[in-house]
Amino acid sequence: MDILIAIALLGGLSLAFGLILAFASKVFYVKTNPKLDELNECLPCANCGGCGYAGCSGYAEAVLKGEASLDKCALGGNEAAQAMAAVVGAEAVEVKRKVALVRCSGEHSYDEEGNLIAGSKAKGTYEGVRDCNVAAKVGGYGPLSCEYGCLGFGTCVKACKYDAISIKNGVAVVDEDLCVGCMACAKVCPRELIIPVDPGRNVVIACHSIAKGVVTSKVCTVGCIGCGLCKKNCPNDAITVTNNLAVIDYTKCDNCGKCATVCPKKLIRDSNVENLPDLGSIPTLTNPEVGMK
């Protein structure tokens, strides 16, 4: 008998609370613009944050209010932009796909004894938190001698929702096939190394050092020294050297690769040509302690 009474009481309470909640939902119901739901359906719902808003719903609301342009969704691309344009009655915009580029070529290579033979040099052994933002504040610009190079602790890797970045020989590397261009990685990089670029480029200058050439040479075997040979040999005037750093204007570059052939540091990469530093017969090893030796 006691069990039946308890069951009846629980059932009554459940019914009462259910009615209260139903009544409250009616009283406190807030009408939403049906276009907001339509805009949300146009987006991939990945909530990557690449648009600069707190998720896809935040971006959709900003678009509806006229506070955001239609070309912010890197993952949705043209399809999402055109769909949203149809919902809000705006002119469709073309969204060109971008991918992330890590402007550092200081991959670490070591000989059999663990001595650095290529890449950026370290100041000493770092035993702190394995996070780029933390390491960048330790010992004056971090554990690397180059204050502009990739710290290699993978903070950008953790920020990428698409597994498009990995750490190889101490430097972050982007897989363009997986990258959607959300640039979440760029937002967490303390060195501001990561920038959006057009995919499929053959020629790349992956360096961010603006130190003088003599300084760069002391801290990294492959850093740009601003010699200007690439600029002088570019037939399309696509390269400029500003603040000791060579930069490619991809609107002018035709991927001829002449700059890569004259670079004394072998920094400029040409995917059509094998262009790696000559390490002879010394094997290349991956150092488990990134940025340390």
MIFIMAR-755530 format. One line per field, with one value per residue (C-alpha): residue in one letter; z, x, y. Coordinates in steps of 0.2 Angstrom, whole numbers, padded with zeros to 4 digits, m for minus. Layout:
N
resn	[a, ...]
z	[Z, ...]
x	[X, ...]
y	[Y, ...]
***
This chain:
293
resn	[m, d, i, l, i, a, i, a, l, l, g, g, l, s, l, a, f, g, l, i, l, a, f, a, s, k, v, f, y, v, k, t, n, p, k, l, d, e, l, n, e, c, l, p, c, a, n, c, g, g, c, g, y, a, g, c, s, g, y, a, e, a, v, l, k, g, e, a, s, l, d, k, c, a, l, g, g, n, e, a, a, q, a, m, a, a, v, v, g, a, e, a, v, e, v, k, r, k, v, a, l, v, r, c, s, g, e, h, s, y, d, e, e, g, n, l, i, a, g, s, k, a, k, g, t, y, e, g, v, r, d, c, n, v, a, a, k, v, g, g, y, g, p, l, s, c, e, y, g, c, l, g, f, g, t, c, v, k, a, c, k, y, d, a, i, s, i, k, n, g, v, a, v, v, d, e, d, l, c, v, g, c, m, a, c, a, k, v, c, p, r, e, l, i, i, p, v, d, p, g, r, n, v, v, i, a, c, h, s, i, a, k, g, v, v, t, s, k, v, c, t, v, g, c, i, g, c, g, l, c, k, k, n, c, p, n, d, a, i, t, v, t, n, n, l, a, v, i, d, y, t, k, c, d, n, c, g, k, c, a, t, v, c, p, k, k, l, i, r, d, s, n, v, e, n, l, p, d, l, g, s, i, p, t, l, t, n, p, e, v, g, m, k]
z	[0000, 0005, m0012, m0022, m0012, m0016, m0034, m0034, m0026, m0038, m0053, m0046, m0044, m0061, m0069, m0059, m0063, m0081, m0082, m0073, m0086, m0100, m0094, m0091, m0109, m0115, m0104, m0107, m0125, m0135, m0154, m0165, m0183, m0194, m0205, m0191, m0192, m0211, m0209, m0196, m0209, m0222, m0210, m0207, m0188, m0185, m0172, m0177, m0172, m0188, m0192, m0176, m0168, m0154, m0165, m0181, m0172, m0166, m0184, m0191, m0179, m0184, m0202, m0199, m0189, m0204, m0192, m0202, m0220, m0229, m0233, m0215, m0215, m0222, m0220, m0229, m0243, m0258, m0255, m0237, m0243, m0258, m0247, m0234, m0247, m0253, m0236, m0232, m0249, m0252, m0267, m0267, m0263, m0270, m0256, m0261, m0251, m0240, m0231, m0216, m0219, m0205, m0209, m0202, m0210, m0194, m0194, m0182, m0189, m0178, m0181, m0172, m0157, m0155, m0161, m0171, m0189, m0197, m0191, m0177, m0162, m0144, m0129, m0118, m0110, m0107, m0094, m0093, m0098, m0115, m0122, m0135, m0126, m0110, m0117, m0127, m0111, m0103, m0103, m0116, m0131, m0126, m0127, m0145, m0150, m0164, m0157, m0173, m0175, m0172, m0154, m0159, m0143, m0153, m0146, m0164, m0166, m0151, m0158, m0175, m0176, m0192, m0188, m0202, m0192, m0185, m0177, m0188, m0182, m0170, m0182, m0186, m0203, m0212, m0222, m0235, m0240, m0222, m0219, m0221, m0218, m0202, m0195, m0177, m0177, m0181, m0166, m0153, m0161, m0150, m0163, m0176, m0188, m0197, m0211, m0224, m0241, m0257, m0258, m0271, m0271, m0277, m0271, m0253, m0242, m0225, m0213, m0201, m0195, m0198, m0189, m0198, m0209, m0198, m0183, m0192, m0197, m0180, m0173, m0188, m0202, m0214, m0209, m0222, m0222, m0233, m0246, m0260, m0273, m0275, m0278, m0291, m0300, m0300, m0318, m0312, m0298, m0286, m0272, m0260, m0246, m0232, m0214, m0219, m0225, m0242, m0246, m0261, m0269, m0275, m0287, m0297, m0294, m0308, m0298, m0310, m0295, m0300, m0283, m0275, m0286, m0280, m0262, m0252, m0237, m0247, m0238, m0253, m0256, m0273, m0273, m0291, m0286, m0273, m0263, m0246, m0237, m0241, m0225, m0233, m0226, m0209, m0204, m0199, m0182, m0174, m0157, m0144, m0134, m0146, m0147, m0135, m0136]
x	[0000, 0014, 0022, 0006, 0005, 0023, 0020, 0004, 0013, 0028, 0016, 0006, 0021, 0028, 0011, 0011, 0028, 0025, 0010, 0020, 0034, 0021, 0013, 0029, 0035, 0019, 0021, 0039, 0040, 0050, 0046, 0061, 0063, 0060, 0074, 0086, 0082, 0084, 0101, 0106, 0101, 0113, 0128, 0138, 0135, 0153, 0155, 0173, 0174, 0183, 0169, 0174, 0157, 0152, 0147, 0136, 0121, 0130, 0136, 0118, 0111, 0124, 0120, 0102, 0105, 0116, 0132, 0142, 0145, 0140, 0158, 0164, 0160, 0176, 0169, 0153, 0161, 0151, 0137, 0134, 0136, 0124, 0111, 0112, 0111, 0094, 0087, 0091, 0088, 0106, 0118, 0128, 0146, 0160, 0170, 0187, 0194, 0209, 0221, 0233, 0251, 0264, 0278, 0292, 0304, 0315, 0312, 0324, 0336, 0349, 0364, 0366, 0373, 0358, 0367, 0356, 0362, 0347, 0333, 0331, 0343, 0338, 0344, 0343, 0332, 0314, 0305, 0289, 0271, 0270, 0260, 0266, 0258, 0266, 0283, 0284, 0284, 0299, 0317, 0314, 0303, 0304, 0316, 0321, 0335, 0324, 0311, 0300, 0300, 0288, 0289, 0282, 0272, 0256, 0244, 0238, 0235, 0224, 0214, 0211, 0195, 0199, 0216, 0224, 0239, 0253, 0270, 0284, 0302, 0297, 0287, 0268, 0264, 0247, 0238, 0230, 0218, 0211, 0212, 0195, 0203, 0194, 0211, 0207, 0225, 0231, 0221, 0231, 0248, 0258, 0271, 0257, 0265, 0250, 0241, 0227, 0234, 0227, 0228, 0239, 0254, 0270, 0282, 0282, 0293, 0289, 0298, 0293, 0309, 0312, 0329, 0345, 0353, 0368, 0356, 0345, 0360, 0366, 0349, 0342, 0350, 0336, 0329, 0327, 0342, 0334, 0348, 0336, 0342, 0324, 0318, 0331, 0328, 0309, 0303, 0286, 0291, 0281, 0293, 0297, 0310, 0303, 0311, 0324, 0310, 0306, 0287, 0278, 0263, 0253, 0243, 0259, 0268, 0266, 0275, 0290, 0302, 0317, 0317, 0319, 0334, 0344, 0340, 0356, 0347, 0337, 0322, 0310, 0301, 0295, 0284, 0289, 0308, 0317, 0324, 0330, 0346, 0360, 0363, 0374, 0373, 0369, 0352, 0338, 0330, 0315, 0319, 0305, 0309, 0303, 0315, 0327, 0345]
y	[0000, 0012, 0009, 0013, 0029, 0034, 0030, 0041, 0055, 0055, 0054, 0069, 0079, 0075, 0080, 0096, 0101, 0097, 0108, 0122, 0121, 0121, 0136, 0145, 0141, 0149, 0165, 0167, 0162, 0175, 0176, 0174, 0180, 0165, 0171, 0168, 0149, 0150, 0158, 0145, 0131, 0139, 0137, 0121, 0122, 0118, 0133, 0135, 0153, 0158, 0171, 0180, 0176, 0164, 0150, 0149, 0155, 0171, 0174, 0171, 0184, 0197, 0194, 0197, 0213, 0219, 0219, 0206, 0203, 0187, 0181, 0177, 0158, 0150, 0132, 0136, 0146, 0151, 0140, 0147, 0165, 0163, 0154, 0168, 0181, 0174, 0174, 0192, 0198, 0204, 0203, 0187, 0188, 0177, 0168, 0162, 0148, 0152, 0140, 0144, 0146, 0145, 0157, 0147, 0135, 0132, 0113, 0105, 0092, 0083, 0072, 0055, 0064, 0075, 0091, 0104, 0104, 0113, 0125, 0137, 0136, 0135, 0145, 0130, 0117, 0122, 0113, 0124, 0122, 0115, 0129, 0142, 0157, 0152, 0148, 0164, 0174, 0164, 0170, 0184, 0179, 0160, 0146, 0149, 0161, 0167, 0178, 0176, 0157, 0144, 0138, 0121, 0117, 0114, 0127, 0130, 0111, 0111, 0125, 0117, 0107, 0099, 0091, 0101, 0106, 0095, 0098, 0091, 0093, 0107, 0118, 0118, 0112, 0114, 0101, 0111, 0097, 0097, 0116, 0125, 0143, 0146, 0154, 0148, 0143, 0161, 0168, 0158, 0160, 0172, 0175, 0179, 0167, 0161, 0170, 0165, 0162, 0155, 0136, 0127, 0139, 0131, 0144, 0149, 0160, 0154, 0166, 0180, 0186, 0205, 0204, 0210, 0196, 0194, 0191, 0179, 0169, 0167, 0160, 0150, 0141, 0144, 0161, 0175, 0187, 0200, 0199, 0203, 0190, 0183, 0201, 0204, 0188, 0188, 0192, 0198, 0210, 0199, 0200, 0214, 0215, 0225, 0226, 0213, 0200, 0194, 0193, 0187, 0195, 0181, 0192, 0194, 0177, 0164, 0150, 0151, 0146, 0157, 0164, 0147, 0143, 0159, 0159, 0157, 0150, 0138, 0146, 0148, 0132, 0126, 0111, 0107, 0106, 0097, 0112, 0106, 0110, 0098, 0088, 0075, 0057, 0063, 0056, 0068, 0064, 0071, 0079, 0074, 0090, 0103, 0118, 0111, 0105]
***
